[in-house]
Structure formats: C-alpha cells, structure tokens
Amino acid sequence: MASKSFYAVVAGVGAGTGRSVALRFAKAYPVALLARKPESYNDIVAEIKQQGGEAIGISTDTADEASVKAAFETIKKEFPGKKLAAAIYNVGAGFAVKPFLELKAEDLQNSLASNAGGLFNFAQATLPQLLDSVPDAPYPPTLIVTGATASVRGSPRFATFAAGKFAVRALTQSLSREFHPQGVHVAHAIIDGVIDIPRTKAWNPNDGKPDGKISSEAIAENYWFLHTQHRSGFTQELDLRPYVEKF
C-alpha cells in the first residue's frame, strides 16, 4: 500500500478506461478525477468512497490552460500537503470520422488542441509536482498517456484524429527523454483495439470472439504496472490489444 501522503490525478474520466484507472489507483492513493462534465465523474467518486477510498471530481477542460491551472489549485486545497505520485492523461478528443474532403480546417485545429494541446497543459501542471516527488515517492513518479491505434497508423477517414494522436505520441516521447534522467517515468500506452465499455456493448470486433475487446480493467492493471516499475527498467511505450486482434 502506497503512502496516503501522495495522490494521483486522472484526466479524462468516464465510464470506461478512466473509471477503471481511477478505481485501480484509488486502492493506493487519494485520487482527483478531471472531466469536462460532472456526470462523467460523480458516480466514480461515489464508487471510490463506497469502497473506502478518497476521491474528488473537478470539471476541467484540459485544452484550456486556465481551466487546468484552476483544477490544480482546487486539488491543492482539497489535498493539503499531499504530493503527486501519478498523473494519467486519458483524454480522447477530435474523433471526426469523415472523408478528407469533407473536413474543415477547424477539425484539424480542434484535434490538435484537444489532444496535444491538452497534454501540453496537463504535463506543464503535473511535471513540476512529479519532479518534487522524486526523492520520497513510494514508486517513481509517473506520467502515463493514453494513445490509440491512430497514434501510429493513419487510416482512411481518420486524418484529423490521427494527426492529434501522432502529436500526443511525439510529445510524450520528448517528455520521456527529458524527464527519465530526472527520475520521472513518462510512458505512452497504445490501446490497439475496441475497449469493452458501455457504449461499445453492441459492437462485435474480431468476429465477436470471447475477449475480443480490451478489458478496461486490464488497461488499468497495465497502468499500475507502469507506475510501479523500477527506474532501472522503465517502459517508454507499450501497446495493448486483444489476443485475436490483427496488427
């Protein structure tokens, strides 16, 4: 059990991966949950508290620098004296699935701002705190970033989404190379497949085979594994997919 003098923050909380990651990290730390709308985090905060954990939810737009700064001011007040152990950027945005010639310039700008711009704001807010935690954190202070198939492969009709996710991956690589030598673990996770969450219940990827979707709990366990890695063996990037997924 990690020290309660530290906390974790998860940006991009909802019914799927964000919820599972929040629940997993709440077993060890108080957690702050960030999402644009309260309905995205209210039930998860209540669930964590019912399980004996400590959690707060804050309405935050990570693409807005002022909103991110305000969120961390709130965290400072709600978790006085606690230091940051882990920060998870799980924001998904800019998912405009259209033929290229139907796209507008603002579709590209929105994807870049919501994906890479949001990570930029989140990383600038969390990395100073993670650096401050290096000497006494129970595990290496960690920044984990959720990626997608589109982070490494552009597909037809996914031009703007892929551009945003490619940018997130590039930014995370740069942060890894800068902050690993300072003791902060920065990792990018490529989630290559359909995640088993409420809105995908009717989907049947991989011919509907058992476990043909990625379990959000499995993703959360992998994120916890990244967080607890010894600094002599950091993973900069991992990719997750169902055993039957083609790649």
Backbone bond lengths (Angstrom), bond angles and torsions (degrees), N, CA, C in turn:
res aa  C-N    CA-C-N  psi(-1)  N-CA   C-N-CA  omega(-1)  CA-C   N-CA-C  phi
1 M - - - 1.466 - - 1.518 109.47 -
2 A 1.322 115.79 126.12 1.451 120.65 -179.78 1.524 110.16 -74.67
3 S 1.311 115.81 163.16 1.461 121.48 -178.09 1.521 111.97 -68.18
4 K 1.329 116.20 138.99 1.458 121.34 176.78 1.530 111.33 -76.92
5 S 1.324 117.71 -1.10 1.458 119.89 175.74 1.522 111.13 -81.25
6 F 1.336 116.57 -0.47 1.460 122.57 176.53 1.526 109.13 -116.97
7 Y 1.337 116.13 161.34 1.452 120.37 176.61 1.520 110.02 -136.99
8 A 1.336 115.38 166.78 1.468 122.03 174.93 1.522 108.72 -122.81
9 V 1.321 115.97 153.77 1.462 120.73 177.44 1.523 108.44 -130.34
10 V 1.338 115.76 136.05 1.457 122.02 178.76 1.521 108.20 -123.10
11 A 1.324 116.27 118.53 1.468 121.81 177.20 1.513 109.03 -101.24
12 G 1.330 116.54 129.76 1.450 120.84 -177.56 1.512 110.35 93.34
13 V 1.329 115.86 62.56 1.464 121.78 -175.63 1.519 109.40 -102.84
14 G 1.319 115.15 134.33 1.453 120.93 176.84 1.507 109.39 -157.75
15 A 1.332 116.56 -158.81 1.459 120.64 -172.64 1.532 113.92 -75.71
16 G 1.324 118.29 -8.42 1.457 120.42 -175.24 1.514 114.55 -109.63
17 T 1.334 115.56 -112.85 1.466 120.79 -175.60 1.520 111.83 -59.20
18 G 1.329 117.61 -43.37 1.459 120.23 -178.75 1.513 112.18 -57.75
19 R 1.323 116.58 -43.59 1.467 120.54 178.68 1.530 110.58 -62.09
20 S 1.327 116.89 -48.39 1.466 120.11 -176.94 1.527 111.44 -63.57
21 V 1.323 116.62 -40.93 1.469 119.90 178.49 1.524 110.43 -65.01
22 A 1.329 116.66 -43.31 1.466 120.13 179.35 1.518 111.17 -60.95
23 L 1.329 117.15 -44.66 1.463 120.68 179.39 1.523 111.55 -63.55
24 R 1.333 116.87 -39.04 1.478 119.66 -178.82 1.522 110.97 -67.66
25 F 1.322 117.84 -45.23 1.451 120.28 -177.83 1.529 111.30 -74.32
26 A 1.326 117.04 -23.69 1.470 120.75 177.97 1.520 112.21 -69.47
27 K 1.337 117.72 -15.20 1.457 120.22 174.53 1.528 111.42 -68.38
28 A 1.333 115.92 -20.61 1.463 120.45 -176.67 1.514 114.03 -117.43
29 Y 1.333 117.57 -28.42 1.459 121.21 -173.29 1.533 111.28 -136.63
30 P 1.319 117.69 155.22 1.465 119.23 159.72 1.529 107.52 -61.08
31 V 1.331 117.29 145.40 1.456 119.64 -177.11 1.528 110.95 -127.87
32 A 1.328 114.77 143.01 1.465 122.00 172.48 1.514 107.35 -107.86
33 L 1.322 116.61 128.07 1.452 122.20 -176.90 1.528 109.58 -109.82
34 L 1.319 116.59 124.78 1.458 121.74 -177.94 1.524 110.19 -113.14
35 A 1.317 116.49 130.66 1.452 122.92 174.71 1.519 107.82 -158.10
36 R 1.301 117.23 161.87 1.467 119.82 -177.62 1.527 111.89 -66.63
37 K 1.329 116.64 -38.79 1.458 120.26 -173.36 1.531 111.24 -118.41
38 P 1.329 117.69 141.47 1.471 120.82 179.21 1.523 113.34 -58.38
39 E 1.335 117.68 -32.24 1.460 118.95 -179.08 1.530 112.66 -65.14
40 S 1.327 116.36 -15.80 1.461 119.76 177.41 1.523 112.17 -78.00
41 Y 1.330 117.31 -26.73 1.467 119.01 -176.06 1.523 115.49 -120.06
42 N 1.320 119.58 -15.93 1.465 120.57 -174.15 1.532 112.95 -56.63
43 D 1.324 117.22 -48.78 1.462 120.42 -178.27 1.532 111.89 -65.84
44 I 1.327 116.23 -33.77 1.470 119.84 -179.31 1.524 110.20 -71.07
45 V 1.324 116.95 -40.93 1.462 120.49 175.84 1.523 109.69 -58.79
46 A 1.332 116.51 -45.45 1.463 120.42 179.47 1.528 111.25 -63.41
47 E 1.321 117.01 -40.16 1.465 121.13 179.99 1.528 111.19 -63.95
48 I 1.316 117.07 -42.98 1.465 120.64 178.53 1.532 110.71 -62.66
49 K 1.316 116.21 -43.21 1.468 119.97 179.69 1.525 111.31 -65.02
50 Q 1.330 117.33 -37.97 1.463 121.18 177.72 1.523 111.30 -62.74
51 Q 1.331 116.38 -29.18 1.463 121.09 179.73 1.529 112.42 -89.15
52 G 1.329 116.14 6.78 1.461 120.34 176.83 1.508 114.95 91.11
53 G 1.320 117.54 7.49 1.454 121.16 179.31 1.514 112.29 -93.04
54 E 1.311 114.94 -179.74 1.472 122.09 -179.39 1.516 108.31 -122.33
55 A 1.336 117.32 128.86 1.462 120.25 -177.07 1.518 110.57 -153.16
56 I 1.324 114.49 150.72 1.453 121.99 172.17 1.521 107.91 -134.24
57 G 1.330 116.57 153.00 1.450 121.56 175.51 1.517 110.35 -119.99
58 I 1.315 117.05 140.92 1.459 122.08 -177.25 1.522 109.35 -135.53
59 S 1.313 117.08 125.86 1.465 120.93 176.93 1.526 109.28 -70.66
60 T 1.329 115.92 118.61 1.463 121.29 -172.15 1.515 111.03 -144.54
61 D 1.306 116.50 135.84 1.460 122.38 170.79 1.521 106.65 -106.47
62 T 1.323 117.50 105.35 1.464 120.03 -175.03 1.522 112.53 -65.64
63 A 1.330 117.73 -20.75 1.465 120.24 177.45 1.523 112.21 -73.75
64 D 1.330 116.81 -9.97 1.468 123.19 -178.56 1.531 108.50 -108.27
65 E 1.321 116.33 111.25 1.467 121.11 -176.63 1.523 111.75 -56.20
66 A 1.331 117.57 -42.47 1.458 120.96 -179.03 1.523 111.44 -64.88
67 S 1.326 116.99 -37.70 1.452 121.19 178.59 1.524 111.15 -64.26
68 V 1.325 117.14 -41.16 1.466 121.29 178.68 1.529 110.78 -65.43
69 K 1.332 116.58 -44.31 1.462 119.73 178.66 1.521 111.14 -61.27
70 A 1.328 117.15 -41.46 1.462 121.03 178.91 1.522 111.03 -64.15
71 A 1.331 117.00 -38.10 1.460 120.77 179.32 1.526 111.14 -61.85
72 F 1.330 117.08 -42.90 1.460 119.26 -178.11 1.526 112.00 -75.77
73 E 1.296 117.69 -23.63 1.467 119.52 170.62 1.526 109.80 -66.88
74 T 1.320 116.29 -39.53 1.466 120.33 176.91 1.524 110.82 -65.02
75 I 1.321 116.69 -43.40 1.469 120.40 178.49 1.532 110.55 -59.37
76 K 1.320 116.27 -41.45 1.464 120.91 179.55 1.526 110.98 -59.73
77 K 1.330 116.56 -37.69 1.467 120.78 179.82 1.525 111.61 -75.60
78 E 1.337 116.15 -38.16 1.461 120.75 -176.47 1.529 112.70 -78.74
79 F 1.333 116.44 -30.63 1.463 121.72 179.39 1.531 109.79 -118.39
80 P 1.321 118.10 61.69 1.471 119.97 -174.64 1.532 111.92 -61.39
81 G 1.322 114.52 132.19 1.457 120.37 176.98 1.512 115.04 80.65
82 K 1.322 118.57 -7.33 1.458 120.99 -179.37 1.532 110.05 -84.39
83 K 1.327 115.25 144.46 1.457 121.73 179.93 1.530 109.22 -106.93
84 L 1.312 115.83 157.54 1.458 121.11 -174.59 1.525 111.19 -85.48
85 A 1.331 115.67 125.01 1.465 121.74 178.63 1.519 112.40 -100.39
86 A 1.336 116.41 -37.69 1.466 119.90 -175.38 1.519 110.48 -150.30
87 A 1.321 115.87 138.22 1.461 122.66 177.53 1.520 108.12 -127.80
88 I 1.322 116.73 126.63 1.462 121.51 -177.64 1.523 108.70 -119.08
89 Y 1.329 116.00 122.98 1.468 121.63 178.31 1.511 107.59 -103.72
90 N 1.322 115.99 103.80 1.458 122.63 -173.62 1.532 111.30 -117.44
91 V 1.314 116.44 25.26 1.459 121.13 -175.54 1.527 110.82 -75.04
92 G 1.321 115.92 129.16 1.453 121.29 174.88 1.519 109.38 -117.00
93 A 1.317 117.39 125.23 1.464 119.07 -175.49 1.528 109.01 -155.47
94 G 1.326 115.71 169.01 1.457 121.02 175.57 1.512 114.26 73.65
95 F 1.337 116.80 25.35 1.465 120.54 -174.80 1.526 110.36 -84.63
96 A 1.319 116.37 72.54 1.471 122.36 178.83 1.521 108.53 -99.28
97 V 1.335 116.80 102.25 1.466 121.31 -178.30 1.527 108.32 -95.13
98 K 1.344 115.34 95.21 1.458 120.83 -175.60 1.530 109.22 -144.28
99 P 1.337 116.90 154.72 1.467 118.44 168.64 1.523 109.57 -57.63
100 F 1.303 116.85 144.36 1.459 120.76 -173.57 1.529 112.56 -54.82
101 L 1.325 117.41 -41.81 1.466 120.43 -175.48 1.528 112.89 -72.59
102 E 1.321 117.41 -7.92 1.465 120.95 174.78 1.527 112.00 -95.43
103 L 1.298 116.96 -6.18 1.464 121.13 -179.71 1.527 110.74 -78.55
104 K 1.308 114.94 154.84 1.452 121.92 174.73 1.518 109.21 -114.88
105 A 1.314 115.59 161.11 1.469 119.91 -178.79 1.523 111.25 -57.71
106 E 1.340 116.85 -34.32 1.464 118.73 -178.64 1.527 112.22 -68.86
107 D 1.342 118.08 -22.82 1.466 120.15 175.06 1.528 110.20 -63.49
108 L 1.318 115.40 -42.82 1.463 119.53 177.23 1.518 111.12 -66.84
109 Q 1.315 117.03 -46.00 1.458 120.50 -178.96 1.525 111.17 -62.12
110 N 1.325 116.98 -40.13 1.460 120.40 179.36 1.527 111.64 -63.96
111 S 1.331 115.87 -40.70 1.460 119.24 179.84 1.527 111.21 -66.28
112 L 1.326 116.30 -44.41 1.463 119.54 179.21 1.526 111.46 -65.15
113 A 1.327 116.88 -41.63 1.464 120.27 -178.88 1.517 111.55 -68.03
114 S 1.327 117.17 -42.65 1.462 120.79 -176.53 1.513 112.15 -73.99
115 N 1.316 117.54 -36.10 1.466 121.03 -177.68 1.529 111.54 -87.51
116 A 1.329 117.08 -73.95 1.463 120.41 -177.87 1.526 111.95 -69.04
117 G 1.333 117.30 -40.38 1.460 119.77 179.18 1.511 111.84 -63.66
118 G 1.331 116.46 -41.41 1.456 120.19 177.87 1.517 111.83 -64.22
119 L 1.332 117.13 -42.86 1.461 120.06 177.40 1.527 110.67 -63.25
120 F 1.328 116.53 -40.87 1.468 120.10 178.04 1.524 110.44 -56.08
121 N 1.327 117.11 -48.78 1.469 120.39 -179.69 1.522 112.05 -64.32
122 F 1.328 115.84 -43.39 1.471 120.96 -178.72 1.528 110.53 -65.33
123 A 1.330 116.89 -43.15 1.459 120.54 -179.28 1.530 111.32 -66.65
124 Q 1.325 117.04 -38.94 1.463 118.92 178.75 1.532 111.71 -65.58
125 A 1.324 116.28 -30.04 1.459 119.98 178.87 1.523 112.39 -79.64
126 T 1.345 117.29 -32.53 1.463 120.09 -173.04 1.525 114.55 -96.84
127 L 1.316 118.62 -32.72 1.466 119.40 -174.37 1.534 113.61 -62.19
128 P 1.341 120.30 -40.11 1.471 117.94 175.66 1.525 112.40 -59.65
129 Q 1.328 116.68 -37.26 1.456 120.34 178.47 1.528 111.26 -69.96
130 L 1.324 116.63 -39.87 1.459 120.01 178.23 1.532 111.29 -64.74
131 L 1.319 116.78 -40.42 1.465 120.02 176.11 1.521 111.24 -60.83
132 D 1.320 115.97 -39.56 1.460 120.58 179.38 1.522 111.95 -65.36
133 S 1.343 116.98 -24.88 1.463 121.58 -177.83 1.523 113.48 -86.63
134 V 1.328 118.09 -10.34 1.463 121.11 -173.85 1.526 113.35 -53.84
135 P 1.326 120.43 -45.33 1.470 118.91 -173.92 1.523 115.36 -64.27
136 D 1.348 118.48 -30.90 1.460 118.50 -171.23 1.526 115.09 -132.76
137 A 1.322 119.33 11.34 1.457 121.09 178.34 1.530 110.34 -70.17
138 P 1.338 118.09 147.43 1.463 120.62 -179.06 1.526 112.81 -65.74
139 Y 1.323 117.64 -29.70 1.462 124.44 173.96 1.521 107.31 -133.04
140 P 1.346 118.28 163.64 1.457 118.56 178.26 1.530 110.87 -55.03
141 P 1.318 118.68 127.28 1.467 120.62 177.19 1.529 109.75 -53.88
142 T 1.325 116.22 137.64 1.458 120.62 -164.39 1.520 112.73 -133.15
143 L 1.338 115.67 136.63 1.457 123.36 168.78 1.519 107.24 -117.40
144 I 1.325 116.59 117.48 1.469 122.18 -179.82 1.518 108.97 -114.50
145 V 1.318 116.16 134.16 1.467 122.36 -176.74 1.523 109.51 -121.20
146 T 1.313 116.65 126.98 1.465 121.90 178.86 1.528 110.15 -83.00
147 G 1.322 115.19 123.63 1.453 122.03 174.95 1.521 110.65 -110.66
148 A 1.317 116.21 -167.58 1.463 121.34 -176.02 1.524 109.17 -150.11
149 T 1.321 115.27 173.94 1.462 119.25 173.55 1.525 110.22 -52.02
150 A 1.331 115.97 -39.15 1.464 121.69 -178.89 1.516 112.74 -66.69
151 S 1.337 118.61 -9.94 1.458 120.86 177.02 1.522 112.13 -69.45
152 V 1.332 116.32 -22.78 1.463 120.50 -175.32 1.524 113.44 -127.38
153 R 1.340 116.54 -8.71 1.469 118.41 -177.30 1.524 109.62 -146.86
154 G 1.320 116.07 115.74 1.455 120.21 174.83 1.515 110.37 -80.31
155 S 1.325 115.91 135.95 1.465 120.96 -178.52 1.528 110.03 -120.56
156 P 1.350 117.56 161.40 1.463 119.63 176.25 1.525 110.97 -55.90
157 R 1.323 116.61 136.92 1.467 124.32 176.71 1.532 113.01 75.76
158 F 1.322 117.71 2.67 1.461 121.14 179.87 1.531 111.64 -117.15
159 A 1.322 117.69 25.71 1.467 120.91 -171.35 1.526 112.84 -57.66
160 T 1.322 117.72 -50.91 1.469 119.51 -175.57 1.526 111.43 -72.19
161 F 1.326 116.66 -37.78 1.465 119.74 178.62 1.529 109.82 -63.35
162 A 1.322 117.05 -45.34 1.461 120.84 178.94 1.526 111.12 -61.79
163 A 1.330 117.13 -40.06 1.465 120.05 179.20 1.523 110.65 -59.81
164 G 1.340 116.76 -43.74 1.460 120.24 179.04 1.508 112.56 -65.44
165 K 1.342 116.49 -42.13 1.462 120.29 -178.04 1.531 111.94 -73.09
166 F 1.340 117.87 -35.92 1.467 120.64 173.80 1.532 109.52 -59.43
167 A 1.330 116.16 -42.68 1.461 120.39 -179.17 1.527 111.27 -63.73
168 V 1.319 116.76 -39.98 1.475 120.72 177.04 1.523 110.40 -61.34
169 R 1.332 116.47 -43.74 1.463 119.77 179.94 1.526 111.12 -62.99
170 A 1.331 117.29 -43.52 1.463 120.87 179.58 1.517 111.17 -62.72
171 L 1.320 116.44 -43.22 1.461 120.26 179.27 1.525 110.66 -62.97
172 T 1.333 116.36 -42.50 1.462 119.60 179.89 1.520 111.55 -64.28
173 Q 1.335 118.08 -40.20 1.466 120.72 176.50 1.530 110.87 -58.63
174 S 1.309 116.12 -45.06 1.465 119.94 -179.44 1.524 111.02 -63.45
175 L 1.329 116.47 -42.10 1.464 120.01 178.95 1.528 110.90 -64.80
176 S 1.325 117.16 -38.35 1.464 120.63 178.35 1.520 110.74 -59.64
177 R 1.313 116.17 -46.43 1.460 120.07 -175.97 1.521 112.05 -70.02
178 E 1.321 116.29 -27.34 1.466 119.47 179.01 1.524 112.58 -83.36
179 F 1.342 116.84 -37.81 1.462 118.88 -170.08 1.524 114.97 -103.53
180 H 1.331 118.76 -17.05 1.470 118.52 173.48 1.528 111.57 -56.11
181 P 1.339 119.06 -46.67 1.469 118.52 -179.71 1.528 113.52 -64.04
182 Q 1.326 116.86 -14.81 1.457 120.61 178.66 1.533 111.91 -97.24
183 G 1.334 115.92 3.90 1.461 120.14 174.51 1.502 116.38 96.20
184 V 1.347 118.41 4.06 1.462 122.00 178.91 1.526 108.92 -103.15
185 H 1.314 116.00 125.92 1.461 121.75 -179.64 1.527 109.43 -85.72
186 V 1.322 117.12 118.80 1.467 122.67 177.28 1.523 107.59 -116.22
187 A 1.333 116.84 121.97 1.465 120.84 -175.05 1.524 110.83 -133.16
188 H 1.332 114.84 145.48 1.464 122.55 177.35 1.522 107.91 -113.77
189 A 1.330 117.30 130.63 1.461 122.13 -179.16 1.523 109.90 -113.62
190 I 1.321 116.75 117.84 1.456 121.82 177.31 1.530 107.84 -88.17
191 I 1.307 116.45 114.45 1.463 121.23 178.98 1.524 107.22 -96.42
192 D 1.325 115.47 97.77 1.463 122.25 -169.82 1.527 110.09 -101.19
193 G 1.334 115.28 79.16 1.454 119.52 178.70 1.521 110.87 156.43
194 V 1.315 115.67 175.45 1.457 121.53 177.89 1.524 109.05 -79.87
195 I 1.327 116.30 130.03 1.459 120.72 179.06 1.520 109.02 -86.98
196 D 1.319 116.55 139.74 1.462 122.11 -179.35 1.529 109.58 -80.38
197 I 1.317 115.66 91.46 1.462 122.54 -178.62 1.531 108.11 -133.03
198 P 1.320 119.14 168.42 1.472 120.43 -175.59 1.529 114.86 -51.84
199 R 1.335 117.76 -42.42 1.469 117.60 -174.42 1.530 112.93 -76.41
200 T 1.340 118.45 -7.09 1.477 120.54 177.55 1.528 111.86 -108.26
201 K 1.334 117.90 11.61 1.463 120.22 -176.38 1.525 111.95 -58.30
202 A 1.323 117.31 -35.29 1.464 120.16 -177.21 1.530 112.68 -83.87
203 W 1.319 117.69 -5.66 1.453 120.62 -178.50 1.528 109.71 -83.13
204 N 1.328 115.94 147.63 1.466 120.22 -179.93 1.525 111.39 -130.14
205 P 1.321 117.66 66.99 1.465 119.89 177.03 1.522 110.64 -68.16
206 N 1.300 115.62 159.25 1.468 121.02 177.92 1.528 111.75 55.00
207 D 1.338 115.18 40.50 1.471 122.73 176.99 1.523 112.94 58.33
208 G 1.325 116.22 26.98 1.454 119.86 176.87 1.516 114.83 70.07
209 K 1.329 118.13 18.43 1.472 120.49 -178.74 1.529 110.72 -66.10
210 P 1.337 117.57 149.91 1.468 120.62 177.84 1.524 110.61 -55.84
211 D 1.315 115.67 135.91 1.467 121.93 -178.03 1.520 112.26 59.60
212 G 1.322 116.07 30.02 1.462 120.71 176.94 1.513 112.95 -79.91
213 K 1.332 116.46 -9.04 1.467 122.24 170.97 1.523 108.45 -107.80
214 I 1.321 116.15 158.09 1.464 120.85 178.96 1.527 109.15 -82.11
215 S 1.303 116.41 128.35 1.459 121.30 175.44 1.524 109.60 -71.77
216 S 1.335 116.38 130.02 1.469 118.86 177.75 1.524 110.91 -65.85
217 E 1.325 117.23 -29.13 1.470 120.19 175.90 1.530 110.86 -66.92
218 A 1.328 116.81 -35.13 1.467 120.36 176.85 1.524 110.68 -65.69
219 I 1.329 115.98 -39.44 1.464 119.32 176.13 1.521 109.87 -60.93
220 A 1.326 116.69 -45.97 1.470 121.19 -179.43 1.514 111.77 -59.83
221 E 1.327 117.42 -40.89 1.461 120.02 179.19 1.517 111.13 -65.67
222 N 1.323 117.04 -36.22 1.460 119.83 176.40 1.527 111.21 -67.28
223 Y 1.324 117.05 -35.87 1.462 119.90 177.52 1.530 109.97 -66.65
224 W 1.320 116.56 -39.45 1.469 119.11 176.89 1.527 110.22 -64.50
225 F 1.334 117.00 -39.41 1.463 121.52 176.06 1.532 110.61 -59.07
226 L 1.331 116.91 -44.63 1.469 119.47 177.99 1.522 110.80 -60.79
227 H 1.320 116.29 -42.45 1.464 120.44 -177.91 1.527 112.03 -63.54
228 T 1.313 117.49 -34.73 1.472 120.33 -173.78 1.528 113.01 -94.85
229 Q 1.327 118.19 4.68 1.466 119.83 178.75 1.529 111.55 -62.62
230 H 1.320 115.87 142.30 1.463 120.77 173.36 1.523 109.27 -70.32
231 R 1.316 116.15 147.20 1.464 119.19 -175.27 1.519 113.32 -67.11
232 S 1.331 118.18 -13.84 1.462 119.75 176.18 1.524 112.21 -76.73
233 G 1.345 116.50 -5.33 1.461 119.68 -179.25 1.512 113.06 -148.73
234 F 1.330 116.52 59.17 1.458 121.01 178.56 1.533 111.22 -71.04
235 T 1.329 117.16 141.07 1.457 123.93 169.21 1.523 107.76 -96.50
236 Q 1.333 116.66 121.07 1.463 118.82 177.46 1.527 111.03 -82.34
237 E 1.335 115.98 -34.97 1.460 119.18 -179.81 1.523 109.54 -148.10
238 L 1.325 115.24 135.92 1.459 120.15 170.88 1.514 108.57 -129.20
239 D 1.326 115.17 156.60 1.456 118.32 175.15 1.525 108.76 -126.40
240 L 1.328 114.65 139.83 1.458 122.45 -177.03 1.516 109.24 -121.95
241 R 1.326 115.91 137.62 1.468 120.98 175.98 1.522 108.50 -157.39
242 P 1.343 117.44 156.64 1.459 119.50 174.28 1.533 110.97 -62.29
243 Y 1.307 116.11 153.28 1.457 121.08 -177.18 1.521 113.16 -59.37
244 V 1.331 117.66 -21.78 1.471 121.65 -178.25 1.524 112.84 -101.15
245 E 1.329 117.62 0.28 1.461 121.30 -178.13 1.530 110.71 -71.88
246 K 1.333 118.05 132.35 1.456 121.56 175.54 1.517 110.09 -78.16
247 F 1.323 116.86 141.08 1.462 120.71 177.24 1.506 110.11 -154.33
